Amino acid sequence: MLLSGLRQTMAQHPHLTLVGEASTGVLALKLAGELAPDLIVMDIHLPDLNGIEVARQILQAQPSVKVVIFSSDTIRAVVDQALQAGVCGYVSKDSALDELMQAIEAVMAGKLYLSPDVSAGILEDHRRSLVEEFQPPKPELSEREKQLLRLVAEGRRNKEIAVQLSISPKSVEANRSRLMKKLGCNSSAELVRYAVREGIAEL
């Protein structure tokens, strides 16, 4: 039924010529070598071989061939394998056949085509990687700053910290303010949470 629908859809595009059909991976490899098509629409789940492996072998032998995967399997790992094999398009079988034709037109024009439900996961992973990549670096703290942070986390008062660090209470307050600004903390409680989170102090 699917092949019949594909034939009927392609018949509406006179600039496309269907030169062969294969129901197995072995036959697909044989026909690809004999017919040298410009483009192959390949399923992944074939009776004998994995369609991605068939596509890889075809592309190794005929690098100029364009391959579009047409499959119900849109798991990210499978899509990645197909792209690594060199396919130019990946269309979900949940899509209308008209979208497959759009993919064929795009691929023959030298573009890469992914169905929206396929590309969504890739774009989300890319967005997440950009967010992680551009996380601002953590500020580096001197040993003196870490010592002050530990004392604050222990609940010591400014006078106690001053004695411990051999500085005046005013200097403790000034250093504490600078440390809060450096770490982006708005209160002593946030300083304590930062110290615990970064393993500088323990509760």
Secondary structure as GFF3:
##gff-version 3
##sequence-region A 1 203
A	DSSP	alpha_helix	2	11	.	.	.	ID=ss1
A	DSSP	alpha_helix	25	35	.	.	.	ID=ss2
A	DSSP	beta_strand	39	42	.	.	.	ID=ss3
A	DSSP	alpha_helix	51	61	.	.	.	ID=ss4
A	DSSP	beta_strand	66	71	.	.	.	ID=ss5
A	DSSP	alpha_helix	76	85	.	.	.	ID=ss6
A	DSSP	beta_strand	89	92	.	.	.	ID=ss7
A	DSSP	alpha_helix	97	108	.	.	.	ID=ss8
A	DSSP	beta_strand	113	114	.	.	.	ID=ss9
A	DSSP	alpha_helix	116	133	.	.	.	ID=ss10
A	DSSP	alpha_helix	143	153	.	.	.	ID=ss11
A	DSSP	alpha_helix	158	165	.	.	.	ID=ss12
A	DSSP	alpha_helix	169	183	.	.	.	ID=ss13
A	DSSP	alpha_helix	188	197	.	.	.	ID=ss14
###
